[in-house]
Amino acid sequence: MADLTRRELIGGAGAAAAAMLVQPDIVHAQPAARAIVFTNTTVVNHDRVQHDVALAVVADAIAAIGSTAQILKQYPNADLYDGRYKALFPGLINCHAHLTATLQRGFNEDFGFPNSMTLPVNPSSLLQGEEAQLMVVVGALEAIRTGTTTFVENAGNIDRYAGALAKTGLRWVFAESIRDSENVPGPLTPDGFAKGVTPTFSQQAREEGMQRISDLFTAWHGKNQGRIRVFPAAALTETSSPELLRAVREFADRHGLGYTIHVNQSIAEYQFMEKFHGLRPAAYLDRHGFLGPRLFAAHARYVDAGEIALLGKTRTIISHQAGMAANRGVNPPIPALREAGCPIALGTDNNTNDVFEVMRIALLMERIRRTDPFPGVRPQPEDILADATDGGAQAVNQQQTIGSLEVGKKADLFVLDTLKPYLQPHGRLVSAVVHGGHPSDIESVMIDGEFVMRHNKVLTMDEGAILRQAAEVSKRIWDKVGPVTIPRLPRP
């Protein structure tokens, strides 16, 4: 900081760390280069919290962690970030989201998807020009503000807005989603199931979908200094033929990628699969070679014991959208999935892109599901932080480079201000943050060694202009949709 000398930075609280001779975690000597040093701070991982240390970033990676005195000696010309009363957390990883649903805030949360609230006109049909891109950028802005550094966008035709997302500075996984069903649109309440129509599949749709994946991969995979990756995705079990599942898996295997699908997200889905395929959804995926340790399957809300065993045996990763599951009134069997061997990651799903809040919901929902008595209640906040960081890194197949704050890993992190009445005093910082922290406590976000937000100012986009424009679009659209009557519980 400009108003602090190096003597002041290593004095006071920093002197205690120097006196204790905290050794920096240095792998090899760094060449002379511009560094950013977070001084006198707390470095948080799910399994270790280091107090009163410094963390140095050189280029895109964490170069050293140790006492402030030692790190400043090693990097005498560094850009200094005063970390007193701050904590550095690994950037959160959102493993399942749909940014195009941003416009539907206030409806999908409360009336399902597809929306059961009968509106006179579909709000999305009223978007004009570049307004659809505007909506996904608003979602990306929310992600940055809430501590996300890696984001999986699961959608079809991502090429329409990939360029807008790339400019936000986030680390992206574009999961291009395809289907080949001819007569079952899905999801959740498949028309084919309601009509009793046997599902049929289209080779042309399958080939066109795989071409979309290939084209997006060619155009974007590895771009932005490697911050953008493209994964193949099958949309839904009920809209995927065995041939499509094999094609998606083969593409992922050939290119060393992860891949994803929605699975067991509704009662209608598993009833449909049982009726027309004679198998539950996860069993259908297993029969056709789709399960495995590089698959991250979204939801798993209604898996039965046999499916849990299959998912665990194959080490399939489960992306748990705790907030949306709670909105749907469902508590997925995460404890049983963990115990079967499934790694757990976190996502947001529709409308909101706040993984910070999802951590708290996931913690409470799993405790309710477990009903473990105190003491030793499970899970602990550290377990959920692991899901949001290490678990997410495993899902996006980047566990060697992101997901924790370690020397040599990418500098993807957020800085949290701990001087809050709900965070002080604390005996366990991770617990205090997961139980009581607010996303607004996040003051800076760094991705690949570059600040995308610093001291509460987003640097990669004009936040004020974007939000003003979004507010104007929202008013125009919802004024056209007209007033909506919301059913309420009877009052005594």
N, C-alpha and C positions, 0 to 999 in steps of 0.2 A: 504494500500500500504506500502511496506517495507520502503520507503524513507520518510514517513510522521508519525509524532508522533500523539498520540490521542489529545494532546493539540492543535496541528496545525489543526487537522481535525475539532475540534469544535470551532476553532477561525475563524476570518474573516467572510466569508459568513455564516458559521454555527452559529456564535455567535448571529446573528440577529434572527435566528429561536429560539435559546435558550431563548433569551430575551423576545420573544413573547409568550413563554411558550406554544408552540404547543404540545398538548397532544397526546401521542401515542394511536393508535386504538388497544388496547389490550383486547382480549376476556378473556383469563385466563393466569395465571402465567405459564411460560414455565419451564420444568425441565432442570436441567443442561445438556446441549448438545452443540455440536459444532454448531455455527451459522455463517452465512455469513451476513454481514451488508454493505449495500450500503449507503455511507455517503454523506451528503450535496448535495442531488440530487433532481431531479424532478420526481414525480410519476404521470403517466398519465392514466386516464380512459376517456372514451368517454364523461362522464358527470361531470368530476371533475379533475382538475389539481392541485396537491399539490407541491408548490415550496419550495426548501431549507429544505427538510426533509430527514430522513433516513428510510430505509426499511430493516427489518431483516427477514432472512430465516432460519428456523430450520427444519432439515430433508427435507421433500418434500413440505413444506407449508410456506406461509407468516405468520410470527409470530407477527410482530408489525410494525406499521408505525407511526412516530412521529419525534420530534426534534432529531437531531444528538446527542446532549448532553445526552438526556434521554435514547436513544436506546443504546448508548455506555455504559452507566452506568448499563443498564439492562443486556447487553451481553459483559462483559469486556474481554472475551477471543476470541472474534469473529474474523473470517477471514474478513479483511476489503477490500472493493472495493471503491476506490475514485470516488464518483459520481459527483464531481464538473464539471459543464458544460455538464453534461450527463442527459439523460432522460430515465426513465424506462417505457416501454409500455407493455401492455398485449401481450403475444404471439399471432400471427395471426393464423387463422384457415382456412385451405384450404379444402372446402367442396366438391370439385369435381375435380378429376384429373385422368390422365391415364399415369402412369410412363413409360409404355412400348412404348409410342410414342416418347420418348426422341430422338431416332435415327432420327426421321423424321423432325427435326428442319430445317427450310428453305423451306419446301414444304407444310405441312399441313396448315401453317398460310396463305398461299397465293393461294392455289389451292384446298381447301376444303378437306372434309373427307367423303367417300373415295376420295383419291387424284385424281383430274382430270388431273394432269400432267402425261402423259403416259411415264413411265420410262421403259427402256428395261428389267429391272429386279427389283424385290421388294427388297429394301435394307435389310429388316429384314430377308430375306431368306439367307443372307450372313453372319449372325452372327454365331459364332462358340463357342462350349463349354460353358463357363460361361459368355460369352459376353452379353447375354441378361440380366443377373443379374447386370453386370457392368453398363448397360444403366439406370436401375432403381435406382441404387445407385448414379449415377451422378445427376439424378433428385432430389433425397433426399438431396444431398449435396447443390444443388441450393436452396432448400427450407430452409435449416438451414441458409445459408448465407443471405437470404432475410427476415428473421424474423418469419418464420412459426414454430410453435411448435406442432400443431396438423394437421394431414394430412389424408384425406379420399382418399384411393386408390380404384378406381372403375374399376374392371376388372374381368375376369374369370381366374380360375386356379391360384389364388394368392399364393397357396401353393408352387409353383415352386420357388418363390423368397421371401417368407415371412421371412425366416431366415435372409437373407441379409438386409432386411429393419429393422428388429428388432434390429440389431446391431448398427444402426445409432443413437439411442437414442431418436428419435422422438416419440411423442405420435401418435399412428396409429389407424385408423379405416379401417379395411380390409372389403370393401363392395364387397362381392363375387357375381358376376353378372351372371344371368342365363336367358335362353330363352327356349321356347319349340316349336317355329315355325319350320315346316318341309320345307317350300318352300319360305319363305321370310327372306333372310339373314339380310336385313337392314344394316346400317341406312341411312337415308337421301334420297337415291334413290332406294327404294326397288325393286328388280327384279320382285317380284310378281306383283307389281303395273304396271310396264312397260309391263309385259306380259299379264296382265288381269287375273292372276291365283288367284282363291279364296284361301285364306290362310287356311292351315290345321295345326294341332298341334299334338305333339307326347307325349303320356303319359310317354313313356320310357325316353325321353329327359328331361321331367319335373321332374321325380323321380330321375334321375341321377344328375340333377342340384341341387335339394334340398339335396341330399346326399352330394354333394360337400360343400354346405353351412354348413351342420351339421358337416362334418368332420373338416372343417376349424375352426368352432366354438369350437369343442372339443379340437383341437390341440393348438389354440392360444388365445382364449378369456380369458382375465384376466392375461395374461402372462406379463413379465417385470414389476412386481409390479403394475399391473393394467393398464399399459400404452397402452396395445393393446386390442382393442375390435373388434369383428366381427359382421357385420351387413349383413342381406340379401338384395339382390338387384335384381329387375327385370330389364333386360337390356333396353328394349324399349317397348313403347306401341304397336307398330306394330308387335312385335315378342312375345307378351305375351298373352296367353289364359286367360280367366276368372279364370280357375282352378289354373293356375300358380300365378296369382295375389292374390288369396285367400290363397294359400300355403305360399307365402312370407309374407303376412300380419299376418297370424296365427303364423308363426315362430317368427316374431318380437314381437307380443303380448305375446306369451308364455314366452319369455326370457326377456321382458322389454327392447327391443332394438329399435333404429331407423331403418328406411329402406329407400330405394331410388330407383329412376328410371329416365331415360331421358324422357322428355315430351315436345312436341311442339317445337322441335328443327329445323324443316324444313317444308317448304310448302308441299313437297312430303309426309311427315308423316301425316299431317292432311287431305290431300286429300285422302290418302290411307284409313285412318280410316273412313272417311265419306263414301267412296265408298263401303267398305266391311263390315263395322259395323254399318253404319248409324248414327255415333256419332263422334263428335270431340274428340281428345285424352283425355282431362281432364274429359269430360262427360263419356267416356268409363271407366276411372278409378273410377269415382264416382259411376257409376252403379254397379260396382263389389266390392265396399267397400274398395277401396285402398287409397282414400284420407284421410287425417287426420293430427293431430298436430305432429305426430312423423315421418311423411313422409317428406323428403326433396327432392323435384323434381328439376332436373337440367334443366335449360335453360328457358322454358316458353316464347320463342321468338315470337311465332305466336298465342298466346291465344286470343280468341275473348271475347266480353263482358260477354257472358254467362259462359265461362270457368273461367274468372276472378272472377265472383260472386261465383262460386262453390269452387274455390281454397280458396277464402277469408272466405267463410262460414265455411269450414272445418278446417280453420287455418293451411292449408298446407304450409310448409316452402318452399321458392323458393331459390335455389342456383343459383346465378347470375354470369355467367362467362363473365364479361364485356369485357375483352381483346379479347377473341375468338369471341364473338358476333360482336365486332367492326371489326375484321378481316373478318368476314362473311358479313359485310355490313348491319347488323341488329341491331336495338336499341330496346330491349324488353320493354314492357310497365310496367316498374318497379313502376312508380308513381301510376298507377291504381291498381297494385297488392298490394302495401303498403296500399293504402286507403281502399281496400276491406278487409284488415285484415291479409294479408300474412306476416309473418316475412321474412326478407331477409338475406341471408348469401352470402358469396363470394367464388368463386373457380377459378381455372385457366384453366381447360380442358386439351387440348393437348400441348405437346412440351415444354412449359415453366411452371415453378412452382413458380412464383414470385407474391405472393399476395400483396406485398408492392406496386408494380406498378399497379396491378388491382384496388387498392383503388382509385388511381388518375383517371383512365379511367372510373370507375364506377361513380365517382362524376361528371365528365364532361358529360358523356352520359346521365345521368338522368337529368342534368340541360338542356341539349339540348331538351330532350323529354318533359320536363315541360314547357319550354319557359317562366318561371316566370320572371317578370321584377324586377330589383333592385329597392329599397332595399328589404331585406328579402328573397333573392333568396334561393331556396331549391334545393337539400339538402345541408347541411353544412358539412364540413369535419368531424365534430364530429359524424354526422349521419352515414357516411361511415365507420369510425373507429368502430362504434357500430356494423355494419353489419359484419365486419371482425373479431370481437371478441365475443361480446355477442350473435349476431345472429348465428355465427358459433357454439358457445357452445350449443345453443339451438338445432341446427341441429344434432349435434352428441350426444345429450341427456346427456350432462355433464354440464349443466348451473349452477349446484350447486357447482361445483368444479373448473371450468376454465372459462376464458372469461373476467376476470377483475382482477385488483390488489387490493385485499381486504384481511384483516386478516382472516385466516382460509382456504383460497382458495389455490390451488396448486400454487407453485412458477414456473409458466410458463411465461417467460418474455424475452424481448430483451432490450439491452442497446444501446442507440443511442447517438452519439457524436453530440452536437449541435453547436460546434465551426466550422461552415461552412459558406462560404460567402453567401450562399442562405438561411441560417437559422438564421442569425444574421443581424440586430436586428429583433425581432419578437414581436408582440403584442399578438398573439395567436399561441402557439407552435403547436397544432394539425393542424391548417390550414397551417402553414409554412411547416410542414413535409409532409402533404398529397399533397399540391400543388408543393413543390419544393424539397423535400427530395429525396435522392438516397438510394437504398439498401446498398450501400457501406458505408453509415454512421453508419450502425449497427456494433458494435464492439464486442458484446458478446450476447450469447443466452443461457438461462437457461430453463431446462425442469425438472419438478418434483424435483426442488431444486438442480439439478446438472448442471454444465456448460457443454454444448455440443460444445460451441465455447466461448473462452475467449481471449480478447484482439486480436481479428482477427485471432486466430488460432483454427481451428476445432479440437476437441479433441477426437471424436469418430471414426475417420477414417483418413487414410493417404491421405490427399487431393491431394498433388502433384503427388503421384504415380497413384491415380485413374484418374486424369485428363490427365496425360501423356499416360496412357494406352488407355483412351477413344479417345485421339487424334490419336493414332496409328490405332485403330480399324476404326475410321471414315475415315482416309485417305485410308486404304485398301479397305473399302467398296465402298466409292464414286469414287475411281479410277476404280473399276470394273464396277460400274454403267455407268461411262463415262460422257463426257461433255453433259450438258443440255442446250438447247436453250430456253431462257425465252422470251415470247411475251411481247412487250413493246408498249406503246402508240406512235402513229406517232408523229414525231417532225416537227414543221413548218420549 
